[in-house]
Amino acid sequence: MRSRLLDKLIIGSAAGPFCFGVLIFVLIFVAGDLLFQAAKLIIQQGIPLSVVTRLFFYRLPEVILLTIPMASLLATLLGMSSLNSSSELIALKSLGIPFMRILRPVFLVSVLIAVTALFLNETFVPMASIAADKLMKYEIMKNQASAVQEKVFLREEHGGELKRVLYIDQLDTNKGIMSGIILNDFEDGILSNTITAKSGIYKDMQWWIEDGRIYTMNDEGEVKLLLRFERQKLALGLSPAQLERSTRKPSDMSAHELWTYIKNADGIGGADLSKLWVMFHLKLAVPWACVIMAVLGAGFGASRRGRSGGGVGFGISVVIVFAYYVVMSLCRAFGESGNIPPFVAGWCPNIVFAVLAVYFSLRVDRI
């Protein structure tokens, strides 16, 4: 019974600030980006309000998931600061309850939030992002956007079974050319062969790829070079415009879809996959930042001395979150350029701030 009361006290102190944090950070992002974009589309381009409203709601899920780590930090920081300033943490310590026990409900709830965010990031958010991109391009921009698309994917399935995955490093729909091509063919869901080519051109209603190689996969899963070619017809019954409509950007793919493609293409010559590896690790790492930020906020809030209002806690949260995203941006840049491994680039921010979280949590019992 005492254990349940303690857990309710800790969770209750953070629940309100968490909801407030999600709301306030969403409003900041919406006011700073989405509303400005919506107003610009309505006033300058005369886009109907119904279309802009659809675009707004398609973009909103991605914004909400982005704010969850921030809200987790704010919730635990304000919650623990409140318990600390009211001397409730001191009372718990006098009863012999260590801070690690106080931290347990925070950790468990944050793990649940992270798993939920990861699930939504793998299912609902990619679908919403794709819908927003198509709405923006074909209903709002009317195909006036740049014709050059970078790092696009095309999946072909028959009867629910994967048949082909086409990756294009750069596609120019106006000129009908592509570069950095990797085509994976599957049989019974298993990779059978891979075609790579440096360039391709759409001519006489057909795609032709040039300077390429064909690899085959043996029963042991080993990749072997089968042949080289200078020019070969690509069995793809899509025009450049149709191909552009059917392809997807890596940012709109789930981590599982990225991993499936990279696993099959890794080790085979062709396009540089380092950027995709970095993106894959970031898609997994960012949702788990909820746990790290929650623990960091709890440790930092419990170790603070003196009384301070919610405004100070909010300001501290903004500074910490800003520092996290600065580290993440630097690591991403180093990872995409090949200066550090993609795994390090994706997970380094979490590791750095996890160390800080552990430091402040251990420091509480020593104060």
MIFIFI-912497 format. One record per residue (C-alpha): residue number from 0; x negated, y, z negated. Coordinates in nm, 4 decimals. Layout:
N
num->NUM&east->X&north->Y&up->Z;
...
% end
This chain:
367
num->0&east->0.0000&north->0.0000&up->0.0000;
num->1&east->-0.2816&north->0.2411&up->-0.0882;
num->2&east->-0.4542&north->0.1540&up->0.2366;
num->3&east->-0.1411&north->0.2310&up->0.4373;
num->4&east->-0.0905&north->0.5611&up->0.2564;
num->5&east->-0.4504&north->0.6594&up->0.3287;
num->6&east->-0.4147&north->0.5739&up->0.6973;
num->7&east->-0.0900&north->0.7724&up->0.7191;
num->8&east->-0.2574&north->1.0702&up->0.5520;
num->9&east->-0.5492&north->1.0702&up->0.7965;
num->10&east->-0.3393&north->1.0087&up->1.1086;
num->11&east->-0.0773&north->1.2602&up->0.9976;
num->12&east->-0.3396&north->1.5310&up->0.9510;
num->13&east->-0.4603&north->1.4848&up->1.3098;
num->14&east->-0.1331&north->1.4119&up->1.4929;
num->15&east->-0.0107&north->1.7707&up->1.5006;
num->16&east->-0.3430&north->1.9223&up->1.6145;
num->17&east->-0.3719&north->1.6513&up->1.8837;
num->18&east->-0.0355&north->1.7413&up->2.0375;
num->19&east->-0.1243&north->2.1089&up->2.0060;
num->20&east->-0.4618&north->2.0447&up->2.1680;
num->21&east->-0.3127&north->1.8625&up->2.4673;
num->22&east->-0.0594&north->2.1423&up->2.5136;
num->23&east->-0.3022&north->2.4329&up->2.4781;
num->24&east->-0.5771&north->2.2814&up->2.6946;
num->25&east->-0.3260&north->2.1863&up->2.9644;
num->26&east->-0.1945&north->2.5424&up->2.9596;
num->27&east->-0.5502&north->2.6760&up->2.9922;
num->28&east->-0.6223&north->2.4552&up->3.2935;
num->29&east->-0.2805&north->2.5186&up->3.4460;
num->30&east->-0.2986&north->2.8946&up->3.3986;
num->31&east->-0.6565&north->2.9093&up->3.5225;
num->32&east->-0.6202&north->2.6910&up->3.8290;
num->33&east->-0.2872&north->2.5341&up->3.9187;
num->34&east->-0.0664&north->2.8385&up->3.8639;
num->35&east->-0.3109&north->3.0643&up->4.0476;
num->36&east->-0.3187&north->2.8209&up->4.3391;
num->37&east->0.0609&north->2.7909&up->4.3368;
num->38&east->0.1099&north->3.1694&up->4.3331;
num->39&east->-0.1387&north->3.2102&up->4.6160;
num->40&east->0.0411&north->2.9514&up->4.8303;
num->41&east->0.3796&north->3.1117&up->4.7711;
num->42&east->0.2794&north->3.4774&up->4.8112;
num->43&east->0.0060&north->3.4671&up->5.0779;
num->44&east->0.1111&north->3.1671&up->5.2862;
num->45&east->0.4861&north->3.1647&up->5.2297;
num->46&east->0.4964&north->2.8002&up->5.1227;
num->47&east->0.8428&north->2.7006&up->4.9892;
num->48&east->0.8743&north->2.6795&up->4.6123;
num->49&east->0.9924&north->2.3164&up->4.6338;
num->50&east->0.6679&north->2.2097&up->4.8090;
num->51&east->0.4488&north->2.4007&up->4.5629;
num->52&east->0.6382&north->2.2480&up->4.2704;
num->53&east->0.5717&north->1.8982&up->4.4050;
num->54&east->0.2021&north->1.9808&up->4.4403;
num->55&east->0.1980&north->2.1117&up->4.0832;
num->56&east->0.3421&north->1.7918&up->3.9369;
num->57&east->0.1139&north->1.5723&up->4.1498;
num->58&east->-0.1904&north->1.7526&up->4.0093;
num->59&east->-0.0678&north->1.7594&up->3.6506;
num->60&east->-0.1500&north->1.3955&up->3.5475;
num->61&east->-0.5183&north->1.4415&up->3.6318;
num->62&east->-0.5268&north->1.7626&up->3.4272;
num->63&east->-0.3589&north->1.5971&up->3.1286;
num->64&east->-0.6063&north->1.3079&up->3.1234;
num->65&east->-0.8940&north->1.5556&up->3.1467;
num->66&east->-0.7717&north->1.7328&up->2.8322;
num->67&east->-0.7318&north->1.4209&up->2.6152;
num->68&east->-1.0992&north->1.4077&up->2.4993;
num->69&east->-1.0775&north->1.7786&up->2.4186;
num->70&east->-0.7557&north->1.7288&up->2.2236;
num->71&east->-0.9067&north->1.4339&up->2.0356;
num->72&east->-1.1964&north->1.6497&up->1.9228;
num->73&east->-0.9712&north->1.9378&up->1.8189;
num->74&east->-0.7296&north->1.7064&up->1.6348;
num->75&east->-0.9847&north->1.5385&up->1.4122;
num->76&east->-1.1885&north->1.8535&up->1.3569;
num->77&east->-0.8853&north->2.0523&up->1.2408;
num->78&east->-0.7389&north->1.7571&up->1.0520;
num->79&east->-1.0540&north->1.6830&up->0.8542;
num->80&east->-1.1234&north->2.0526&up->0.7985;
num->81&east->-0.7758&north->2.0866&up->0.6484;
num->82&east->-0.8273&north->1.7874&up->0.4170;
num->83&east->-1.1706&north->1.9208&up->0.3265;
num->84&east->-1.0520&north->2.2725&up->0.2472;
num->85&east->-0.7660&north->2.1403&up->0.0311;
num->86&east->-1.0136&north->1.9208&up->-0.1633;
num->87&east->-0.8313&north->1.6016&up->-0.0592;
num->88&east->-1.1538&north->1.4544&up->0.0799;
num->89&east->-1.3246&north->1.5254&up->-0.2526;
num->90&east->-1.0421&north->1.3462&up->-0.4317;
num->91&east->-1.0804&north->1.0447&up->-0.2016;
num->92&east->-1.4555&north->1.0394&up->-0.2637;
num->93&east->-1.3970&north->1.0495&up->-0.6416;
num->94&east->-1.1888&north->0.7332&up->-0.6023;
num->95&east->-1.4897&north->0.5616&up->-0.4456;
num->96&east->-1.3543&north->0.5650&up->-0.0902;
num->97&east->-1.6428&north->0.6104&up->0.1579;
num->98&east->-1.6029&north->0.8295&up->0.4621;
num->99&east->-1.6423&north->0.5294&up->0.6936;
num->100&east->-1.3182&north->0.3917&up->0.5476;
num->101&east->-1.1506&north->0.7292&up->0.5996;
num->102&east->-1.2790&north->0.7242&up->0.9555;
num->103&east->-1.1290&north->0.3819&up->1.0363;
num->104&east->-0.7768&north->0.4972&up->1.1396;
num->105&east->-0.9312&north->0.7769&up->1.3476;
num->106&east->-1.1469&north->0.5258&up->1.5312;
num->107&east->-0.8662&north->0.2756&up->1.5912;
num->108&east->-0.6171&north->0.5339&up->1.7160;
num->109&east->-0.8778&north->0.6950&up->1.9422;
num->110&east->-0.9603&north->0.3539&up->2.0920;
num->111&east->-0.5897&north->0.3059&up->2.1666;
num->112&east->-0.5766&north->0.6485&up->2.3313;
num->113&east->-0.8896&north->0.5709&up->2.5355;
num->114&east->-0.7477&north->0.2396&up->2.6591;
num->115&east->-0.4242&north->0.4129&up->2.7567;
num->116&east->-0.6161&north->0.6869&up->2.9394;
num->117&east->-0.8267&north->0.4270&up->3.1197;
num->118&east->-0.5141&north->0.2373&up->3.2268;
num->119&east->-0.3483&north->0.5523&up->3.3612;
num->120&east->-0.6730&north->0.6499&up->3.5333;
num->121&east->-0.6699&north->0.3156&up->3.7142;
num->122&east->-0.3044&north->0.3188&up->3.8167;
num->123&east->-0.0943&north->0.6338&up->3.8055;
num->124&east->-0.3528&north->0.9119&up->3.8472;
num->125&east->-0.5046&north->0.7848&up->4.1789;
num->126&east->-0.1575&north->0.7578&up->4.3320;
num->127&east->-0.0710&north->1.1110&up->4.2212;
num->128&east->-0.4022&north->1.2466&up->4.3565;
num->129&east->-0.3471&north->1.0811&up->4.6948;
num->130&east->0.0038&north->1.2239&up->4.7138;
num->131&east->-0.1313&north->1.5709&up->4.6276;
num->132&east->-0.4053&north->1.5509&up->4.8927;
num->133&east->-0.1610&north->1.4431&up->5.1637;
num->134&east->0.0890&north->1.7101&up->5.0646;
num->135&east->-0.1817&north->1.9766&up->5.0671;
num->136&east->-0.3243&north->1.8718&up->5.4007;
num->137&east->-0.0245&north->1.7808&up->5.6110;
num->138&east->0.2563&north->1.9976&up->5.4711;
num->139&east->0.0730&north->2.3025&up->5.3396;
num->140&east->-0.2467&north->2.3373&up->5.5431;
num->141&east->-0.0876&north->2.1879&up->5.8571;
num->142&east->-0.4182&north->2.0168&up->5.9469;
num->143&east->-0.6020&north->2.3507&up->5.9383;
num->144&east->-0.8456&north->2.2251&up->5.6770;
num->145&east->-1.1978&north->2.1182&up->5.7654;
num->146&east->-1.2024&north->1.8292&up->6.0113;
num->147&east->-1.5138&north->1.6823&up->5.8499;
num->148&east->-1.4371&north->1.4281&up->5.5784;
num->149&east->-1.7072&north->1.2759&up->5.3604;
num->150&east->-1.7187&north->0.9321&up->5.1977;
num->151&east->-1.3858&north->0.7866&up->5.3033;
num->152&east->-1.2512&north->0.4331&up->5.2726;
num->153&east->-1.0036&north->0.2267&up->5.4700;
num->154&east->-0.8579&north->-0.0993&up->5.3342;
num->155&east->-0.6790&north->-0.3491&up->5.5580;
num->156&east->-0.4565&north->-0.6088&up->5.3948;
num->157&east->-0.2288&north->-0.8779&up->5.5387;
num->158&east->0.0237&north->-1.0555&up->5.3219;
num->159&east->-0.1302&north->-0.9008&up->5.0125;
num->160&east->-0.4726&north->-1.0449&up->5.1003;
num->161&east->-0.7737&north->-0.8197&up->5.1617;
num->162&east->-0.9090&north->-0.8511&up->5.5165;
num->163&east->-1.1403&north->-0.5556&up->5.5774;
num->164&east->-1.2909&north->-0.2591&up->5.3964;
num->165&east->-1.4347&north->0.0218&up->5.6067;
num->166&east->-1.6607&north->0.2858&up->5.4528;
num->167&east->-1.7583&north->0.5996&up->5.6477;
num->168&east->-2.0132&north->0.8392&up->5.5046;
num->169&east->-1.8957&north->1.1253&up->5.7286;
num->170&east->-1.6007&north->1.1486&up->5.9680;
num->171&east->-1.5367&north->1.4356&up->6.2106;
num->172&east->-1.1853&north->1.3967&up->6.3482;
num->173&east->-1.2124&north->1.6862&up->6.5975;
num->174&east->-1.5238&north->1.5496&up->6.7682;
num->175&east->-1.4307&north->1.1844&up->6.7188;
num->176&east->-1.7610&north->1.0859&up->6.5609;
num->177&east->-1.8598&north->0.9094&up->6.2411;
num->178&east->-2.1846&north->0.8247&up->6.0630;
num->179&east->-2.3021&north->0.5944&up->5.7845;
num->180&east->-2.0635&north->0.3057&up->5.8607;
num->181&east->-2.0231&north->-0.0117&up->5.6550;
num->182&east->-1.7537&north->-0.2642&up->5.7486;
num->183&east->-1.6876&north->-0.5646&up->5.5224;
num->184&east->-1.4830&north->-0.8572&up->5.6596;
num->185&east->-1.3127&north->-1.0997&up->5.4215;
num->186&east->-1.1785&north->-1.4522&up->5.4584;
num->187&east->-0.9468&north->-1.5851&up->5.1870;
num->188&east->-1.0472&north->-1.2866&up->4.9732;
num->189&east->-1.4203&north->-1.3707&up->4.9995;
num->190&east->-1.6754&north->-1.1542&up->5.1816;
num->191&east->-1.7754&north->-1.3302&up->5.5051;
num->192&east->-1.9837&north->-1.0743&up->5.6949;
num->193&east->-2.0851&north->-0.7097&up->5.6947;
num->194&east->-2.1508&north->-0.4696&up->5.9809;
num->195&east->-2.3541&north->-0.1531&up->5.9281;
num->196&east->-2.4162&north->0.1215&up->6.1823;
num->197&east->-2.5774&north->0.4622&up->6.1776;
num->198&east->-2.3172&north->0.6315&up->6.3978;
num->199&east->-1.9963&north->0.5828&up->6.5903;
num->200&east->-1.8004&north->0.7645&up->6.8615;
num->201&east->-1.4409&north->0.7543&up->6.9832;
num->202&east->-1.4451&north->0.7217&up->7.3632;
num->203&east->-1.1869&north->0.5938&up->7.6114;
num->204&east->-0.9406&north->0.5176&up->7.3322;
num->205&east->-1.1949&north->0.2922&up->7.1589;
num->206&east->-1.4435&north->0.3232&up->6.8748;
num->207&east->-1.8051&north->0.2371&up->6.9610;
num->208&east->-2.0707&north->0.2037&up->6.6922;
num->209&east->-2.4424&north->0.2372&up->6.7567;
num->210&east->-2.7747&north->0.1296&up->6.6053;
num->211&east->-2.6284&north->-0.1333&up->6.3769;
num->212&east->-2.6805&north->-0.4686&up->6.2094;
num->213&east->-2.4592&north->-0.7661&up->6.1306;
num->214&east->-2.5100&north->-0.9550&up->5.8046;
num->215&east->-2.3573&north->-1.2864&up->5.7070;
num->216&east->-2.2895&north->-1.4398&up->5.3667;
num->217&east->-2.3813&north->-1.8058&up->5.3070;
num->218&east->-2.2194&north->-2.0470&up->5.0613;
num->219&east->-2.4704&north->-1.9537&up->4.7898;
num->220&east->-2.3679&north->-1.5873&up->4.8143;
num->221&east->-2.6939&north->-1.4788&up->4.9788;
num->222&east->-2.6851&north->-1.2015&up->5.2392;
num->223&east->-2.8841&north->-1.2679&up->5.5568;
num->224&east->-2.9397&north->-1.0587&up->5.8679;
num->225&east->-2.7645&north->-1.2217&up->6.1644;
num->226&east->-2.8463&north->-0.9809&up->6.4479;
num->227&east->-2.9135&north->-0.6209&up->6.5477;
num->228&east->-2.7344&north->-0.4250&up->6.8185;
num->229&east->-2.7703&north->-0.0920&up->6.9952;
num->230&east->-2.4038&north->-0.0447&up->7.0842;
num->231&east->-2.0954&north->-0.2449&up->7.0032;
num->232&east->-1.7185&north->-0.2066&up->7.0193;
num->233&east->-1.5475&north->-0.1690&up->6.6828;
num->234&east->-1.2136&north->-0.3478&up->6.6553;
num->235&east->-1.0247&north->-0.0568&up->6.5048;
num->236&east->-0.6946&north->0.0379&up->6.6655;
num->237&east->-0.6784&north->0.3858&up->6.5147;
num->238&east->-0.7478&north->0.7235&up->6.6696;
num->239&east->-0.9589&north->0.9743&up->6.4719;
num->240&east->-0.6428&north->1.1485&up->6.3467;
num->241&east->-0.4793&north->0.8178&up->6.2510;
num->242&east->-0.7993&north->0.7032&up->6.0836;
num->243&east->-0.8147&north->1.0230&up->5.8808;
num->244&east->-0.4571&north->0.9731&up->5.7615;
num->245&east->-0.5267&north->0.6126&up->5.6582;
num->246&east->-0.8544&north->0.6653&up->5.4739;
num->247&east->-0.9053&north->0.7491&up->5.1080;
num->248&east->-1.1643&north->0.9515&up->4.9219;
num->249&east->-1.3666&north->0.7785&up->4.6457;
num->250&east->-1.2352&north->1.0330&up->4.3959;
num->251&east->-0.8832&north->0.9037&up->4.4652;
num->252&east->-0.9807&north->0.5405&up->4.4082;
num->253&east->-0.9691&north->0.3466&up->4.0837;
num->254&east->-1.2858&north->0.2190&up->3.9202;
num->255&east->-1.1877&north->-0.1377&up->4.0124;
num->256&east->-1.1515&north->-0.0481&up->4.3808;
num->257&east->-1.4879&north->0.1294&up->4.3784;
num->258&east->-1.6563&north->-0.1636&up->4.2038;
num->259&east->-1.5131&north->-0.4147&up->4.4524;
num->260&east->-1.6478&north->-0.2199&up->4.7452;
num->261&east->-1.9875&north->-0.1390&up->4.5933;
num->262&east->-2.0380&north->-0.4990&up->4.4827;
num->263&east->-1.9945&north->-0.6175&up->4.8412;
num->264&east->-2.1989&north->-0.3396&up->5.0007;
num->265&east->-2.4824&north->-0.3181&up->4.7480;
num->266&east->-2.8076&north->-0.4636&up->4.8692;
num->267&east->-2.7129&north->-0.4290&up->5.2359;
num->268&east->-2.8711&north->-0.1515&up->5.4385;
num->269&east->-2.6585&north->0.1453&up->5.5364;
num->270&east->-2.5108&north->0.4278&up->5.3395;
num->271&east->-2.6574&north->0.5460&up->5.0127;
num->272&east->-2.4350&north->0.4106&up->4.7349;
num->273&east->-2.5906&north->0.5986&up->4.4440;
num->274&east->-2.3176&north->0.8650&up->4.4430;
num->275&east->-2.0497&north->0.5964&up->4.4385;
num->276&east->-2.2227&north->0.4162&up->4.1514;
num->277&east->-2.2363&north->0.7400&up->3.9519;
num->278&east->-1.8678&north->0.8025&up->4.0213;
num->279&east->-1.7827&north->0.4468&up->3.9151;
num->280&east->-1.9592&north->0.4809&up->3.5797;
num->281&east->-1.8042&north->0.8228&up->3.5170;
num->282&east->-1.4560&north->0.6836&up->3.5795;
num->283&east->-1.5209&north->0.4373&up->3.2973;
num->284&east->-1.7177&north->0.6649&up->3.0668;
num->285&east->-1.4927&north->0.9724&up->3.0537;
num->286&east->-1.1878&north->0.7958&up->2.8985;
num->287&east->-1.4118&north->0.6548&up->2.6225;
num->288&east->-1.5206&north->1.0083&up->2.5434;
num->289&east->-1.1897&north->1.0239&up->2.3513;
num->290&east->-1.3364&north->0.7915&up->2.0872;
num->291&east->-1.6665&north->0.9760&up->2.0657;
num->292&east->-1.5042&north->1.3189&up->2.0455;
num->293&east->-1.2587&north->1.2000&up->1.7805;
num->294&east->-1.5357&north->1.0593&up->1.5600;
num->295&east->-1.7558&north->1.3643&up->1.6191;
num->296&east->-1.4723&north->1.6003&up->1.5293;
num->297&east->-1.3911&north->1.4041&up->1.2141;
num->298&east->-1.7524&north->1.3979&up->1.0966;
num->299&east->-1.8128&north->1.7619&up->1.1787;
num->300&east->-1.4865&north->1.8758&up->1.0187;
num->301&east->-1.5443&north->1.6750&up->0.7009;
num->302&east->-1.8999&north->1.8029&up->0.6625;
num->303&east->-1.8090&north->2.1709&up->0.6984;
num->304&east->-1.8234&north->2.3884&up->0.3881;
num->305&east->-1.5924&north->2.6684&up->0.2971;
num->306&east->-1.2521&north->2.7575&up->0.4346;
num->307&east->-1.1852&north->2.8577&up->0.7916;
num->308&east->-0.8771&north->2.8933&up->1.0058;
num->309&east->-0.7609&north->2.6992&up->1.3058;
num->310&east->-0.9041&north->2.9621&up->1.5382;
num->311&east->-1.2584&north->2.8827&up->1.4246;
num->312&east->-1.1956&north->2.5106&up->1.4712;
num->313&east->-1.0574&north->2.5734&up->1.8178;
num->314&east->-1.3618&north->2.7805&up->1.9078;
num->315&east->-1.5996&north->2.5102&up->1.7843;
num->316&east->-1.4076&north->2.2502&up->1.9866;
num->317&east->-1.4401&north->2.4584&up->2.3032;
num->318&east->-1.8171&north->2.4965&up->2.2506;
num->319&east->-1.8671&north->2.1216&up->2.1923;
num->320&east->-1.6524&north->2.0247&up->2.4924;
num->321&east->-1.8350&north->2.2779&up->2.7096;
num->322&east->-2.1684&north->2.1300&up->2.6010;
num->323&east->-2.0425&north->1.7795&up->2.6823;
num->324&east->-1.9382&north->1.8740&up->3.0360;
num->325&east->-2.2632&north->2.0634&up->3.0946;
num->326&east->-2.4606&north->1.7500&up->3.0011;
num->327&east->-2.2300&north->1.5398&up->3.2174;
num->328&east->-2.2750&north->1.7702&up->3.5177;
num->329&east->-2.6545&north->1.7674&up->3.4835;
num->330&east->-2.6662&north->1.3888&up->3.4494;
num->331&east->-2.4357&north->1.3486&up->3.7461;
num->332&east->-2.6565&north->1.5707&up->3.9613;
num->333&east->-2.9695&north->1.3785&up->3.8606;
num->334&east->-2.7943&north->1.0465&up->3.9221;
num->335&east->-2.6614&north->1.1381&up->4.2657;
num->336&east->-3.0058&north->1.2604&up->4.3712;
num->337&east->-3.1618&north->0.9316&up->4.2586;
num->338&east->-3.3770&north->1.0805&up->3.9813;
num->339&east->-3.2116&north->0.8667&up->3.7129;
num->340&east->-3.0196&north->0.5367&up->3.7376;
num->341&east->-2.6428&north->0.5724&up->3.7985;
num->342&east->-2.5632&north->0.3881&up->3.4743;
num->343&east->-2.7677&north->0.6395&up->3.2748;
num->344&east->-2.6090&north->0.9293&up->3.4650;
num->345&east->-2.2588&north->0.8081&up->3.3832;
num->346&east->-2.3053&north->0.7048&up->3.0213;
num->347&east->-2.5790&north->0.9404&up->2.8965;
num->348&east->-2.3354&north->1.2151&up->2.7821;
num->349&east->-2.1376&north->0.9606&up->2.5790;
num->350&east->-2.4564&north->0.8212&up->2.4250;
num->351&east->-2.5911&north->1.1660&up->2.3319;
num->352&east->-2.2679&north->1.2788&up->2.1679;
num->353&east->-2.2176&north->0.9372&up->2.0046;
num->354&east->-2.5492&north->0.9891&up->1.8266;
num->355&east->-2.4261&north->1.3283&up->1.7055;
num->356&east->-2.0990&north->1.1701&up->1.5930;
num->357&east->-2.2811&north->0.9051&up->1.3897;
num->358&east->-2.5119&north->1.1689&up->1.2389;
num->359&east->-2.2279&north->1.3904&up->1.1138;
num->360&east->-2.0271&north->1.0893&up->0.9914;
num->361&east->-2.3164&north->0.9561&up->0.7837;
num->362&east->-2.3890&north->1.3062&up->0.6575;
num->363&east->-2.0454&north->1.3422&up->0.4948;
num->364&east->-2.1129&north->1.1002&up->0.2058;
num->365&east->-2.4459&north->1.2720&up->0.1326;
num->366&east->-2.2948&north->1.6182&up->0.0877;
% end
